[in-house]
Amino acid sequence: MAIIKMEDYFQMNSTATQEHQESNQGVINVNALKRDGTRRLAEGLISSATEDTTCELAPEHAAEPIKSMEDIMRISAYLKEKGRYRDNMLFIVGINFGLRASDLRMLRFSNIINENFTFRDSFPVFEKKTRNTRKRKKNRYITINAAVIDAVTLYLENTPGVCLSDYMFRSQSNRGSNLNEPISVRSIDRLLKGIADELGLSTKMSTHTLRKTFCYWMMVRGGNDQRRLLLVQKMLNHSTPAQTLDYIGITADEINTAYKELNLGSAYPLCLVDGTIYEREAATV
């Protein structure tokens, strides 16, 4: 069984396709489509709409994971370059811990640093949403990795007077005062949207972006395997693997790819040639 790539198929069949198009009226002229990635029709093939075509749609998810490692590195580099060490720490801790913003904002340095000023290996979190919705109360354990240690250390090196009891992500409005209050969820949302605008990112950013990015890269680094999916499902306290895939956005990506690769009836399909189906009789017992 041999598989021919789209470009090879086009090379082999260009003459036949041209003859077919010249001899048939009403056949789509594929040359009318600019094949430069823009998917734009040639001028004059269709006119603008003359009436309202709006239809009712369900609301879309307001947040997406950051699926480009280059974008992750750009964000961190940008925040450090601007001296925004708290924001960099928030971003790095958020995408490595996978907590909701309501739990992330409540972290104190004592959660991750021991009394002898060494970093803990892990620590428990009693998630706010879980405690309100689950009959069985249990903690989630978060492991502290090198990326988090580096971001926290960088913040402390550039921020004097920090105590273990301080919230990690103090409200900027408290700067210059003795108040120890955490950043609000709304401020986290505004901060992330601002970063997306400043860097021109196409990702829809909100507070859930940090958690979804954690989940997305957990799956990608695990090769999208079934066991890793069950692991992420457990981390998120989701009821089904399908719920987890939908939350991360991987299902949507796969559906999109499946549509694009189908190409049934196309003049240039990704096709299977020389395929033979064999039927074998079942062995008698």
C-alpha positions as CSV (number, residue, x, y, z in Angstrom):
1,M,0.0,0.0,0.0
2,A,1.5,3.3,-1.1
3,I,0.6,6.9,0.0
4,I,1.0,9.8,-2.4
5,K,1.4,13.3,-0.9
6,M,-0.8,16.1,-2.2
7,E,1.9,17.9,-4.1
8,D,3.0,14.6,-5.8
9,Y,-0.6,13.9,-6.8
10,F,-0.9,17.3,-8.3
11,Q,2.3,16.8,-10.3
12,M,1.1,13.5,-11.7
13,N,-2.4,14.6,-12.5
14,S,-2.1,18.2,-13.6
15,T,-2.5,17.4,-17.3
16,A,-5.5,15.2,-16.8
17,T,-7.1,17.7,-14.4
18,Q,-6.7,20.5,-17.0
19,E,-8.3,18.4,-19.8
20,H,-11.1,17.5,-17.5
21,Q,-11.8,21.1,-16.6
22,E,-11.7,22.3,-20.2
23,S,-14.2,19.6,-21.3
24,N,-16.8,20.2,-18.5
25,Q,-19.1,23.1,-17.9
26,G,-20.0,23.9,-14.3
27,V,-16.8,22.5,-12.8
28,I,-15.1,24.5,-10.1
29,N,-12.1,26.4,-11.5
30,V,-9.6,25.6,-8.8
31,N,-7.3,28.3,-10.3
32,A,-9.8,30.8,-9.1
33,L,-8.6,30.1,-5.6
34,K,-5.2,31.7,-4.8
35,R,-3.2,28.8,-3.4
36,D,-0.9,31.0,-1.4
37,G,-2.5,30.3,2.0
38,T,-4.9,33.3,1.9
39,R,-7.9,31.2,0.7
40,R,-9.1,34.4,-1.1
41,L,-11.3,34.1,-4.2
42,A,-10.4,36.0,-7.4
43,E,-12.0,39.4,-7.7
44,G,-15.6,39.4,-9.1
45,L,-16.6,35.9,-8.3
46,I,-19.0,36.9,-5.5
47,S,-20.6,40.1,-4.2
48,S,-21.0,41.4,-0.7
49,A,-24.0,40.3,1.4
50,T,-27.2,42.3,0.8
51,E,-29.0,41.3,4.0
52,D,-28.3,40.4,7.5
53,T,-27.0,36.8,7.9
54,T,-26.4,36.7,11.6
55,C,-27.6,33.6,13.4
56,E,-27.7,32.6,17.0
57,L,-24.6,30.8,18.3
58,A,-23.6,29.5,21.7
59,P,-21.0,31.6,23.6
60,E,-17.4,30.6,22.9
61,H,-14.8,29.9,25.6
62,A,-13.2,33.1,26.7
63,A,-9.7,31.6,27.2
64,E,-7.3,29.5,25.3
65,P,-4.0,27.8,26.3
66,I,-0.7,29.2,25.0
67,K,0.2,26.5,22.5
68,S,3.4,28.1,21.3
69,M,6.5,27.5,23.5
70,E,8.0,30.5,21.7
71,D,5.2,32.7,23.0
72,I,5.7,31.4,26.5
73,M,9.4,32.3,26.4
74,R,8.5,35.7,24.8
75,I,6.1,36.6,27.6
76,S,8.6,35.7,30.4
77,A,11.5,37.5,28.6
78,Y,9.3,40.6,28.1
79,L,8.2,40.8,31.7
80,K,11.8,40.4,33.0
81,E,13.0,43.0,30.6
82,K,10.4,45.5,31.9
83,G,11.4,44.7,35.5
84,R,7.9,43.2,36.2
85,Y,9.3,40.4,38.3
86,R,6.0,39.8,40.3
87,D,4.1,39.5,37.0
88,N,6.7,37.1,35.6
89,M,6.5,35.0,38.8
90,L,2.7,35.0,38.5
91,F,2.9,33.8,34.9
92,I,5.5,31.1,35.5
93,V,3.9,29.8,38.7
94,G,0.5,29.8,37.0
95,I,1.5,27.7,34.0
96,N,3.5,25.3,36.1
97,F,1.0,24.8,39.0
98,G,-2.2,24.7,37.0
99,L,-4.3,26.3,39.8
100,R,-7.4,28.4,39.2
101,A,-6.8,32.1,39.7
102,S,-8.9,32.1,42.9
103,D,-6.4,29.6,44.5
104,L,-3.3,31.0,42.8
105,R,-3.8,34.5,44.2
106,M,-3.9,33.1,47.8
107,L,-0.5,31.5,47.7
108,R,2.0,32.7,50.3
109,F,5.8,32.3,50.2
110,S,5.4,29.9,53.2
111,N,3.5,27.5,50.9
112,I,6.6,26.8,48.9
113,I,9.5,27.8,51.1
114,N,10.4,26.2,54.4
115,E,11.3,28.0,57.7
116,N,15.0,27.3,56.9
117,F,14.6,29.1,53.5
118,T,14.8,26.0,51.4
119,F,12.2,25.3,48.7
120,R,9.8,22.5,49.5
121,D,9.5,19.6,47.1
122,S,5.7,19.8,47.2
123,F,2.8,21.3,49.1
124,P,-0.9,20.7,49.6
125,V,-3.7,23.0,48.3
126,F,-7.4,22.7,49.3
127,E,-8.9,24.1,46.2
128,K,-11.7,26.6,46.7
129,K,-14.0,25.2,44.0
130,T,-13.4,21.6,45.1
131,R,-14.2,22.3,48.7
132,N,-17.6,23.8,47.7
133,T,-18.6,21.1,45.2
134,R,-17.2,17.8,46.3
135,K,-18.7,15.7,49.0
136,R,-15.3,14.1,49.7
137,K,-12.8,16.7,50.9
138,K,-9.2,16.2,49.8
139,N,-6.1,18.2,49.1
140,R,-4.3,18.5,45.8
141,Y,-0.5,18.2,46.0
142,I,1.6,20.5,43.9
143,T,5.2,19.7,43.0
144,I,7.6,22.7,42.8
145,N,9.9,22.5,39.7
146,A,13.0,24.4,38.6
147,A,11.1,27.0,36.5
148,V,9.1,28.1,39.6
149,I,12.2,28.2,41.8
150,D,14.0,30.4,39.2
151,A,11.1,32.8,38.9
152,V,10.6,33.1,42.7
153,T,14.3,33.6,43.3
154,L,14.5,36.3,40.6
155,Y,11.6,38.2,42.3
156,L,13.1,38.0,45.7
157,E,16.5,39.2,44.4
158,N,14.8,42.3,43.1
159,T,12.3,42.9,45.9
160,P,13.6,43.7,49.4
161,G,11.7,43.3,52.6
162,V,9.7,40.1,51.7
163,C,8.5,37.8,54.5
164,L,7.5,34.1,54.4
165,S,4.0,35.1,55.5
166,D,3.6,37.6,52.5
167,Y,1.3,36.7,49.7
168,M,3.3,35.8,46.6
169,F,1.3,38.0,44.4
170,R,0.5,41.2,46.4
171,S,-1.7,43.8,45.0
172,Q,0.2,46.6,43.3
173,S,-2.0,49.1,45.0
174,N,-0.4,48.1,48.3
175,R,3.1,49.2,47.1
176,G,4.6,51.6,49.6
177,S,2.2,50.5,52.4
178,N,2.3,47.8,55.0
179,L,-0.8,46.0,53.7
180,N,-0.4,42.4,52.8
181,E,-3.3,41.7,50.4
182,P,-3.3,39.4,47.4
183,I,-3.9,40.5,43.8
184,S,-7.6,40.2,42.7
185,V,-8.8,37.8,40.1
186,R,-10.0,40.7,38.0
187,S,-6.5,42.2,38.1
188,I,-5.0,38.9,37.0
189,D,-7.4,38.9,34.0
190,R,-6.5,42.5,33.2
191,L,-2.8,41.8,33.5
192,L,-2.9,38.8,31.1
193,K,-5.1,40.6,28.5
194,G,-2.6,43.5,28.7
195,I,0.3,41.2,28.0
196,A,-1.5,39.8,25.0
197,D,-2.1,43.2,23.6
198,E,1.4,44.5,24.2
199,L,3.0,41.5,22.5
200,G,0.4,41.2,19.8
201,L,-0.5,37.6,20.7
202,S,-3.4,35.9,18.9
203,T,-4.2,33.7,22.0
204,K,-7.4,34.7,23.8
205,M,-6.1,35.5,27.2
206,S,-7.9,35.4,30.6
207,T,-7.4,34.0,34.0
208,H,-8.1,30.4,32.7
209,T,-5.2,30.7,30.2
210,L,-2.7,29.9,32.9
211,R,-4.5,26.7,34.0
212,K,-5.3,25.7,30.4
213,T,-1.6,26.2,29.3
214,F,-0.5,23.9,32.2
215,C,-3.0,21.2,31.0
216,Y,-2.1,21.6,27.3
217,W,1.6,21.2,27.9
218,M,1.1,18.3,30.3
219,M,-0.6,16.5,27.5
220,V,1.9,17.5,24.8
221,R,4.9,16.6,26.9
222,G,3.2,13.2,27.7
223,G,2.8,12.4,24.0
224,N,-1.0,12.8,24.3
225,D,-1.1,9.3,25.7
226,Q,-4.2,7.8,27.4
227,R,-2.5,7.4,30.8
228,R,-1.3,11.1,30.7
229,L,-4.9,12.1,29.9
230,L,-6.2,10.2,33.0
231,L,-3.5,11.9,35.1
232,V,-4.5,15.4,33.9
233,Q,-8.2,14.5,34.5
234,K,-7.3,13.6,38.1
235,M,-5.3,16.8,38.6
236,L,-8.3,18.9,37.4
237,N,-10.9,16.8,39.3
238,H,-12.9,16.4,36.0
239,S,-15.5,13.7,35.8
240,T,-14.6,12.3,32.4
241,P,-11.6,12.4,30.0
242,A,-13.8,14.0,27.4
243,Q,-14.4,16.9,29.7
244,T,-10.6,17.3,30.1
245,L,-9.9,17.3,26.4
246,D,-12.6,19.8,25.8
247,Y,-11.3,22.1,28.5
248,I,-7.7,22.0,27.1
249,G,-8.9,22.5,23.5
250,I,-7.1,19.4,22.1
251,T,-10.4,17.9,20.9
252,A,-11.2,21.1,18.9
253,D,-7.7,21.0,17.3
254,E,-8.2,17.3,16.3
255,I,-11.6,18.0,14.8
256,N,-10.3,21.0,12.9
257,T,-7.4,18.9,11.5
258,A,-9.8,16.0,10.6
259,Y,-12.0,18.4,8.6
260,K,-9.1,19.9,6.7
261,E,-7.5,16.5,5.8
262,L,-10.8,14.9,4.6
263,N,-11.0,16.7,1.2
264,L,-13.5,14.4,-0.3
265,G,-14.2,15.2,-3.9
266,S,-11.2,17.6,-4.1
267,A,-9.1,17.8,-7.3
268,Y,-6.1,17.5,-5.1
269,P,-6.8,15.1,-2.3
270,L,-4.4,13.4,0.0
271,C,-5.3,10.0,-1.5
272,L,-4.6,6.3,-1.0
273,V,-3.5,4.4,-4.1
274,D,-2.8,0.8,-4.8
275,G,-4.8,-0.2,-1.7
276,T,-6.2,-3.7,-1.6
277,I,-8.5,-5.1,1.0
278,Y,-8.0,-8.8,1.7
279,E,-10.6,-11.1,3.2
280,R,-9.4,-14.0,5.2
281,E,-11.7,-16.8,6.2
282,A,-11.8,-17.5,9.9
283,A,-10.0,-20.6,11.0
284,T,-12.2,-23.6,11.8
285,V,-12.1,-24.9,15.3
